[in-house]
Amino acid sequence: QVQLVESGGGLVQPGGSLRVSCAASVFRLVDYAIAWFRPAPGKEREGISCIIAVVGSTNYADSVKGRFTISRDNAGNTVYLQMNSLKPEDAAVYSCAAVRTFRCSLWYTEYNFWGQGTQVTVSS
């Protein structure tokens, strides 16, 4: 069974930084695209960023461009999301998702496998 486990969430002040991780098990990360999502007004989930693991190609939502960076460690089967200049509106449960493809999509309907999420709290 495909499993994704997020970690690294916590409490941070506005303007601060945090890195969350998505560890994949059972499947090989190099065969998948991975994306990060969070709840957003007007839709079930907002696609924050995605990465094609085999080549490292990425995509970002406009709301996080210049602040967030996605990366992967194929050998370690882990995807990271570095979040800088955090704003109160960034507070959310951040979930990672995977699909066995070589495309990078920010649409949540494209993904088959989901983690349970990690809580990011931005005070004030």
PyRosetta script that sets phi, psi and omega in degrees:
from pyrosetta import init, pose_from_sequence

init()
pose = pose_from_sequence("QVQLVESGGGLVQPGGSLRVSCAASVFRLVDYAIAWFRPAPGKEREGISCIIAVVGSTNYADSVKGRFTISRDNAGNTVYLQMNSLKPEDAAVYSCAAVRTFRCSLWYTEYNFWGQGTQVTVSS")
pose.set_psi(1, 136.8)
pose.set_omega(1, 177.2)
pose.set_phi(2, -71.5)
pose.set_psi(2, 132.2)
pose.set_omega(2, 179.0)
pose.set_phi(3, -132.5)
pose.set_psi(3, 137.0)
pose.set_omega(3, 175.1)
pose.set_phi(4, -127.1)
pose.set_psi(4, 130.3)
pose.set_omega(4, -178.4)
pose.set_phi(5, -128.0)
pose.set_psi(5, 118.9)
pose.set_omega(5, 178.3)
pose.set_phi(6, -89.7)
pose.set_psi(6, 152.3)
pose.set_omega(6, 175.5)
pose.set_phi(7, -155.8)
pose.set_psi(7, 169.4)
pose.set_omega(7, 174.5)
pose.set_phi(8, 100.1)
pose.set_psi(8, -3.5)
pose.set_omega(8, 177.6)
pose.set_phi(9, -68.7)
pose.set_psi(9, 165.5)
pose.set_omega(9, -179.9)
pose.set_phi(10, 169.9)
pose.set_psi(10, -164.3)
pose.set_omega(10, -178.1)
pose.set_phi(11, -99.9)
pose.set_psi(11, 130.8)
pose.set_omega(11, 179.2)
pose.set_phi(12, -142.4)
pose.set_psi(12, 148.6)
pose.set_omega(12, 178.0)
pose.set_phi(13, -81.2)
pose.set_psi(13, 154.5)
pose.set_omega(13, 175.1)
pose.set_phi(14, -52.8)
pose.set_psi(14, 137.6)
pose.set_omega(14, -175.8)
pose.set_phi(15, 87.6)
pose.set_psi(15, -8.7)
pose.set_omega(15, -178.9)
pose.set_phi(16, -84.3)
pose.set_psi(16, -176.2)
pose.set_omega(16, -176.0)
pose.set_phi(17, -129.5)
pose.set_psi(17, 154.9)
pose.set_omega(17, 178.2)
pose.set_phi(18, -156.2)
pose.set_psi(18, 145.6)
pose.set_omega(18, 174.1)
pose.set_phi(19, -120.5)
pose.set_psi(19, 124.7)
pose.set_omega(19, 176.0)
pose.set_phi(20, -106.9)
pose.set_psi(20, 152.9)
pose.set_omega(20, -175.2)
pose.set_phi(21, -123.8)
pose.set_psi(21, 150.8)
pose.set_omega(21, 175.7)
pose.set_phi(22, -129.0)
pose.set_psi(22, 107.8)
pose.set_omega(22, -179.3)
pose.set_phi(23, -97.1)
pose.set_psi(23, 127.9)
pose.set_omega(23, -178.5)
pose.set_phi(24, -103.1)
pose.set_psi(24, 139.1)
pose.set_omega(24, 175.8)
pose.set_phi(25, -132.1)
pose.set_psi(25, 161.1)
pose.set_omega(25, 178.4)
pose.set_phi(26, 77.2)
pose.set_psi(26, -40.6)
pose.set_omega(26, 179.5)
pose.set_phi(27, -110.9)
pose.set_psi(27, 163.1)
pose.set_omega(27, 177.9)
pose.set_phi(28, -89.3)
pose.set_psi(28, 121.6)
pose.set_omega(28, -178.8)
pose.set_phi(29, -56.9)
pose.set_psi(29, -35.4)
pose.set_omega(29, -175.3)
pose.set_phi(30, -61.6)
pose.set_psi(30, -19.0)
pose.set_omega(30, 179.9)
pose.set_phi(31, -91.2)
pose.set_psi(31, 2.8)
pose.set_omega(31, -169.4)
pose.set_phi(32, -127.5)
pose.set_psi(32, 159.7)
pose.set_omega(32, 161.5)
pose.set_phi(33, -99.6)
pose.set_psi(33, 141.1)
pose.set_omega(33, -179.2)
pose.set_phi(34, -123.9)
pose.set_psi(34, 141.0)
pose.set_omega(34, 178.6)
pose.set_phi(35, -137.1)
pose.set_psi(35, 155.8)
pose.set_omega(35, 173.8)
pose.set_phi(36, -108.8)
pose.set_psi(36, 137.7)
pose.set_omega(36, -179.1)
pose.set_phi(37, -131.0)
pose.set_psi(37, 158.0)
pose.set_omega(37, 171.1)
pose.set_phi(38, -148.5)
pose.set_psi(38, 155.9)
pose.set_omega(38, 175.6)
pose.set_phi(39, -62.2)
pose.set_psi(39, 147.9)
pose.set_omega(39, -179.2)
pose.set_phi(40, -148.3)
pose.set_psi(40, 150.7)
pose.set_omega(40, 177.9)
pose.set_phi(41, -59.7)
pose.set_psi(41, 136.0)
pose.set_omega(41, 175.1)
pose.set_phi(42, 83.2)
pose.set_psi(42, -1.7)
pose.set_omega(42, 178.1)
pose.set_phi(43, -154.4)
pose.set_psi(43, 158.5)
pose.set_omega(43, -178.6)
pose.set_phi(44, -63.6)
pose.set_psi(44, -44.8)
pose.set_omega(44, -177.4)
pose.set_phi(45, -146.1)
pose.set_psi(45, 142.0)
pose.set_omega(45, 172.9)
pose.set_phi(46, -98.7)
pose.set_psi(46, 126.0)
pose.set_omega(46, 173.8)
pose.set_phi(47, -76.1)
pose.set_psi(47, 118.9)
pose.set_omega(47, -175.6)
pose.set_phi(48, -88.1)
pose.set_psi(48, -49.0)
pose.set_omega(48, -177.0)
pose.set_phi(49, -163.3)
pose.set_psi(49, 156.3)
pose.set_omega(49, 176.8)
pose.set_phi(50, -143.0)
pose.set_psi(50, 161.1)
pose.set_omega(50, 179.8)
pose.set_phi(51, -147.5)
pose.set_psi(51, 138.1)
pose.set_omega(51, 171.4)
pose.set_phi(52, -91.2)
pose.set_psi(52, 111.3)
pose.set_omega(52, -167.3)
pose.set_phi(53, -61.9)
pose.set_psi(53, -38.1)
pose.set_omega(53, -172.7)
pose.set_phi(54, -67.2)
pose.set_psi(54, -32.0)
pose.set_omega(54, -176.3)
pose.set_phi(55, -117.9)
pose.set_psi(55, -14.8)
pose.set_omega(55, 179.3)
pose.set_phi(56, 81.8)
pose.set_psi(56, 11.2)
pose.set_omega(56, 176.5)
pose.set_phi(57, -66.7)
pose.set_psi(57, 142.2)
pose.set_omega(57, -173.4)
pose.set_phi(58, -132.8)
pose.set_psi(58, 163.8)
pose.set_omega(58, 173.9)
pose.set_phi(59, -146.3)
pose.set_psi(59, 151.0)
pose.set_omega(59, -177.5)
pose.set_phi(60, -137.1)
pose.set_psi(60, 145.9)
pose.set_omega(60, 169.8)
pose.set_phi(61, -70.3)
pose.set_psi(61, 149.3)
pose.set_omega(61, 180.0)
pose.set_phi(62, -58.1)
pose.set_psi(62, -32.4)
pose.set_omega(62, -175.8)
pose.set_phi(63, -67.0)
pose.set_psi(63, -17.9)
pose.set_omega(63, -176.8)
pose.set_phi(64, -122.0)
pose.set_psi(64, -1.6)
pose.set_omega(64, -179.7)
pose.set_phi(65, -59.3)
pose.set_psi(65, 133.8)
pose.set_omega(65, -178.5)
pose.set_phi(66, 85.8)
pose.set_psi(66, -11.4)
pose.set_omega(66, 180.0)
pose.set_phi(67, -114.9)
pose.set_psi(67, -38.2)
pose.set_omega(67, -177.1)
pose.set_phi(68, -107.9)
pose.set_psi(68, 148.6)
pose.set_omega(68, 177.0)
pose.set_phi(69, -135.9)
pose.set_psi(69, 126.9)
pose.set_omega(69, 176.5)
pose.set_phi(70, -99.5)
pose.set_psi(70, 144.2)
pose.set_omega(70, 177.7)
pose.set_phi(71, -150.2)
pose.set_psi(71, 168.3)
pose.set_omega(71, 179.3)
pose.set_phi(72, -141.7)
pose.set_psi(72, 154.5)
pose.set_omega(72, 172.6)
pose.set_phi(73, -121.7)
pose.set_psi(73, 96.2)
pose.set_omega(73, -175.6)
pose.set_phi(74, -63.5)
pose.set_psi(74, -38.8)
pose.set_omega(74, 178.8)
pose.set_phi(75, -64.5)
pose.set_psi(75, -37.1)
pose.set_omega(75, 179.0)
pose.set_phi(76, -89.4)
pose.set_psi(76, -1.7)
pose.set_omega(76, 177.5)
pose.set_phi(77, 57.2)
pose.set_psi(77, 43.7)
pose.set_omega(77, -175.6)
pose.set_phi(78, -137.0)
pose.set_psi(78, 140.6)
pose.set_omega(78, 173.2)
pose.set_phi(79, -114.2)
pose.set_psi(79, 140.1)
pose.set_omega(79, -178.6)
pose.set_phi(80, -118.9)
pose.set_psi(80, 151.1)
pose.set_omega(80, 170.7)
pose.set_phi(81, -128.5)
pose.set_psi(81, 108.3)
pose.set_omega(81, 176.4)
pose.set_phi(82, -87.7)
pose.set_psi(82, 121.1)
pose.set_omega(82, -176.5)
pose.set_phi(83, -113.8)
pose.set_psi(83, 117.0)
pose.set_omega(83, 178.3)
pose.set_phi(84, -116.2)
pose.set_psi(84, 163.2)
pose.set_omega(84, 178.8)
pose.set_phi(85, 49.6)
pose.set_psi(85, 49.2)
pose.set_omega(85, -175.0)
pose.set_phi(86, -66.5)
pose.set_psi(86, 141.8)
pose.set_omega(86, 179.4)
pose.set_phi(87, -114.2)
pose.set_psi(87, 156.8)
pose.set_omega(87, 177.5)
pose.set_phi(88, -54.9)
pose.set_psi(88, -35.3)
pose.set_omega(88, 179.9)
pose.set_phi(89, -70.4)
pose.set_psi(89, -10.2)
pose.set_omega(89, 174.5)
pose.set_phi(90, -79.1)
pose.set_psi(90, -13.5)
pose.set_omega(90, -179.0)
pose.set_phi(91, -61.4)
pose.set_psi(91, 127.9)
pose.set_omega(91, -177.0)
pose.set_phi(92, -178.2)
pose.set_psi(92, 170.1)
pose.set_omega(92, 165.8)
pose.set_phi(93, -84.3)
pose.set_psi(93, 120.2)
pose.set_omega(93, -179.1)
pose.set_phi(94, -97.7)
pose.set_psi(94, 125.0)
pose.set_omega(94, -178.7)
pose.set_phi(95, -117.3)
pose.set_psi(95, 143.3)
pose.set_omega(95, 171.7)
pose.set_phi(96, -104.7)
pose.set_psi(96, 153.5)
pose.set_omega(96, -177.8)
pose.set_phi(97, -142.7)
pose.set_psi(97, 155.8)
pose.set_omega(97, -176.3)
pose.set_phi(98, -136.2)
pose.set_psi(98, 150.5)
pose.set_omega(98, 171.9)
pose.set_phi(99, -147.6)
pose.set_psi(99, 142.6)
pose.set_omega(99, -177.6)
pose.set_phi(100, -82.4)
pose.set_psi(100, 87.3)
pose.set_omega(100, -177.3)
pose.set_phi(101, -158.0)
pose.set_psi(101, 169.6)
pose.set_omega(101, 176.1)
pose.set_phi(102, -111.2)
pose.set_psi(102, 20.7)
pose.set_omega(102, 174.7)
pose.set_phi(103, -106.8)
pose.set_psi(103, 156.2)
pose.set_omega(103, -177.9)
pose.set_phi(104, -118.2)
pose.set_psi(104, 105.6)
pose.set_omega(104, -175.1)
pose.set_phi(105, -120.4)
pose.set_psi(105, 146.0)
pose.set_omega(105, 174.6)
pose.set_phi(106, -103.1)
pose.set_psi(106, 11.5)
pose.set_omega(106, 176.3)
pose.set_phi(107, -91.4)
pose.set_psi(107, 123.3)
pose.set_omega(107, -175.6)
pose.set_phi(108, -64.8)
pose.set_psi(108, -25.5)
pose.set_omega(108, -179.4)
pose.set_phi(109, -68.3)
pose.set_psi(109, -14.0)
pose.set_omega(109, -179.8)
pose.set_phi(110, -79.6)
pose.set_psi(110, -11.3)
pose.set_omega(110, -170.1)
pose.set_phi(111, -105.6)
pose.set_psi(111, 140.0)
pose.set_omega(111, -175.0)
pose.set_phi(112, -98.4)
pose.set_psi(112, -31.7)
pose.set_omega(112, -171.2)
pose.set_phi(113, -123.3)
pose.set_psi(113, 136.4)
pose.set_omega(113, -172.7)
pose.set_phi(114, -133.8)
pose.set_psi(114, 143.3)
pose.set_omega(114, 168.4)
pose.set_phi(115, -84.7)
pose.set_psi(115, 176.8)
pose.set_omega(115, -177.0)
pose.set_phi(116, -91.7)
pose.set_psi(116, -9.4)
pose.set_omega(116, 173.1)
pose.set_phi(117, 97.9)
pose.set_psi(117, 157.8)
pose.set_omega(117, 174.7)
pose.set_phi(118, -133.9)
pose.set_psi(118, 136.0)
pose.set_omega(118, -172.7)
pose.set_phi(119, -82.5)
pose.set_psi(119, 127.7)
pose.set_omega(119, 172.8)
pose.set_phi(120, -114.7)
pose.set_psi(120, 122.3)
pose.set_omega(120, 180.0)
pose.set_phi(121, -116.5)
pose.set_psi(121, 128.0)
pose.set_omega(121, 178.0)
pose.set_phi(122, -117.0)
pose.set_psi(122, 111.3)
pose.set_omega(122, -174.6)
pose.set_phi(123, -78.0)
pose.set_psi(123, 149.5)
pose.set_omega(123, 179.8)
pose.set_phi(124, 60.3)
pose.dump_pdb("model.pdb")
